[in-house]
């Protein structure tokens, strides 16, 4: 188990998640290695966010187990789990009007005592994270005064400053223009160079093809295909999952598939 937990920081074994009569996830089993960028793909309602929330312990599966570093997350206290994985939610709405710096510093909470405040080291880490996410120039702005894309990058910085070996990103580029989509995914790619595991829910198949090492393609709560992008993003699989007839260009971008969708 020690060897497996060192190699596979995330192991999922036969989890099932239901909401009433709806089976959101059906017998999902998978594992994820260190230092790799994983993409979770699929049409709306396929179970992508449910899978990510289950890994983050925001949802409890009715059956099966999820292991983080070889330990069932059900046995890990929330604060301790927050030192192992960071989770950036799909929504970046926040009720209180904190500054961008304050929001980013929230990522240091798992390391603070009950009445402890952030120290110089925490603030130095926050500065580095904000510069990496290109929000340092916004550090004194109110979080609700900046644009949706800027807010998205601020929450990326909060995930970075949490300094975990696992980073979960739920649609991290959904509110960003093309330039900032690439910027954020470049950041995610760099995280894996430090032997950290990044897992992102993505909708854009071409961005997933470009940045991800390994893909899980879901439909109806089940994994339809998994593997390297060139094995998953094929004409037949895309047509089965999305109901479109794609044209796939190969031979560019390190031979990663580039998908041009056509109506079926």
PyMOL commands that set and color helices and strands:
alter all, ss='L'
color gray80, all
select helices_A, chain A and resi 2-7+48-55+73-75+78-81+100-111+120-132+136-138+148-161+178-192+205-211+229-232+235-242
alter helices_A, ss='H'
color red, helices_A
select strands_A, chain A and resi 10-19+22-32+37-42+63-68+71-72+85-88+166-170+197-201+214-219+222-227+245-249+258-262
alter strands_A, ss='S'
color yellow, strands_A
deselect
rebuild
show_as cartoon
